[in-house]
Amino acid sequence: MPPTEVTGILLIFIQIQVSWCLLFPRDSTSRQTKSLDGVWKFKLSPKMDQEIGFRDQWFTKPLENIGETLDMPVPGSYNDITTDPTVRDYVGWVWYSRTFFLPSSWQDQTVFIRFGSVHYTCAVYINGEKAVVHSGGHIAFQQDVTNLLHFTKENLISVAVNNTLTRFTVPQGSYTWREGSEKFPP
């Protein structure tokens, strides 16, 4: 079973936009960082309705307002956090969300969001707007999110993650659909 990881989520404040280098950012006289690591809300998509989170726009409000959630540490792999086989063995779309505030001093600056890795495919939403879609497993990525942020009130970040391995993912995998079994959906 592939582990699903959301690691090293970090908002990055950069006064002067520099080249797209994905080295881990460090605070300096011209750069401030804000870590979003910690406990996030977490929700599995129903096995038989993987698209419900997108269709019902789970990314527009905190997950706890939608229904039952789990507390999930980030960074971490949800497949390794719990002993519940429903979560531990889950393959498909899952959702993470949390709220955060930004310093008002960042208002006239460029703000990037940086992920250390998300396994394997993800869609990141800031305040209900799609910020970035990424596929690449354990590869770091970042995106300018300045225009999506609120600097005078609370922000919501939602991340939809799909850990399904296919012949196009690295490592490669396959998924076999089997009929007539509770374990394998039709």
Secondary structure as UniProt FT lines:
FT   STRAND          5..7
FT   STRAND          10..14
FT   TURN            29..30
FT   STRAND          31..35
FT   STRAND          38..44
FT   TURN            47..48
FT   TURN            50..51
FT   HELIX           52..55
FT   TURN            56..57
FT   HELIX           58..60
FT   HELIX           63..65
FT   STRAND          70..74
FT   STRAND          76..77
FT   HELIX           78..81
FT   HELIX           85..88
FT   STRAND          93..100
FT   HELIX           104..106
FT   TURN            107..108
FT   STRAND          110..115
FT   STRAND          117..118
FT   STRAND          121..126
FT   TURN            127..128
FT   STRAND          129..135
FT   TURN            137..138
FT   STRAND          141..144
FT   HELIX           146..148
FT   STRAND          155..162
FT   TURN            167..168
//
